[in-house]
């Protein structure tokens, strides 16, 4: 069975609503986190036997804040175990990327759910600090620390 079909069946069995593009191997999910809503794009690469999940937000980072956001992302990425932040410097799009290498293996139910939820939870954890950096008065260092403070 194709990797795309396995993914499709796992998500369907769990009652997730999603759009899909079978030709290009993409599944799109809309997910509500604690702090904001996300678009998760699952990209299946049958040839590479891999699954990539890019989790996006609707907001674009204003040009004047992009270098500060890069500083923030470097600080955060250094501490992350599963996934990383990336930004398109041309348009300000920011995403959280998770990846699953499936060489000669079929993904388990838990692996599929984890790749999606790791992206959402990772992004959702750092979203408040990111917004305080972009629209408030926190520095990149302060914004990163704000996200990991015990409240």
N, C-alpha and C positions, 0 to 999 in steps of 0.2 A: 504494500500500500504506500502511496506517496506521502511524503512528510506533510504536504499541504492538507491532504485528506485526513491524516491522523490529527493534526491540529484542529481542523474544522470539526471533526467528530467530538473531540474532547471539549471544545468550547460549547458546542451544541448540547451535549449531554449535561453540561453544567448550567444550562439555561441562559447563557450569555447572548445578548443581542449584538450583532456585528454585521458590517458590510464586508464583502470580499471581492477580490479581483483574482480569479483563479489563473488567468493567463499570465499575470505578473507575480503571482504568489504573494499577495498582500491581503492581510485581514486588518480591518480598522475597528477599534473598540472605543466607545465613549465611556469614561469612568469618572465617578465623583469621588474625590478624596476628602479629607477632613478640611483642607484649606482652600481648595479650588477644584475645578474640573480638568480632566486630561483627555487627550486623544492618544491612544496607543496604536501604533502601526507595527504589526507583526509581519516581518519580511522573511519568507521561506526561500532558502537557496538549496534546491534539490541536488545540484551538482556538488556543492561544497558540503552538503549535509549539515546545514546550520540553520539556526533560527535567531533572528535579530529582532529586538523590540525597541523601538524609539518612542518614548513618551514625551509628548509636546504639550505646551500651554498655548492659549490664544494670544497672550500678550507678547509683543515684540519689544526687545530692549532698545530704548532710545539711543541714537548714535552717540550722544554725549556721555552715556553711562557704560558703553561697551567695554572699554579698557578696565574700568573698575569691576565690572561683572567678570571679566577674565581673571582678575586677581582673586575674586571671591571663588570662582570655580576651581582655580588651582589649589587654593587652601582646602576646599571641600574635597576635591578629587583625591588629594593626598591621603585622606583618612578613609576613603570609601573602600569597601572590600568587594562589593558586587555592583558594578555599573559605574558610569561616569557621566558628568555633564559635558555638553558641547554647545557651541554657539556659532551660527553663521555670522561672520563679521560684516557681511554685506547687507543683510536684511534684519539682523537682530533676533532671528529665530533661535530659541534655546530648547534643548531637549536633554533627556536622560536616556542613556543607551545601556541596554543589557543584552547579553549574547549567550547562546547555548550551542556548543560544538557537539554534534551528534554523530560523529564518524562511526558508521556501521552499527548504529543503534536507533531504536525508535524512542521518541521522548515519552516519559511517563506522564500521567495525569498531573502529578505534583510538579514536575519540571515545567510543564506548560503554564500552570497557574503561577508558579514562582517567578518565571521570567516576566510575566505581566505585573504581578504585585510588587516585585522588587523595584521595578521602574516607577510605579505609582507611589509607593511608600517612600522610596528614596527621594523622589522629586518633592513629594508633599512635605517631607521633613524639612527641607531647605527652602521651600517656597516663601514662608514668612520673612526670613532673613533677606532673601533676594528682593522681595518687594520693599523692605525697609531700606535696602541699599539703593534701589532704583528710584523710589518715590519719597523716601524719608531722608534722614540725615546720618545714617550709619555708614562707617567706612567698610571696606571689604572684610577686614579683619574682625570688626565688631559684628558685622552681619553673620559671618560664619560662626562666631562664638555664640551669638544669640540663638542659633538653631540647635545648639547642643547643650545649652544651659539646662540644668535641672530646675523645673518650675514647681 
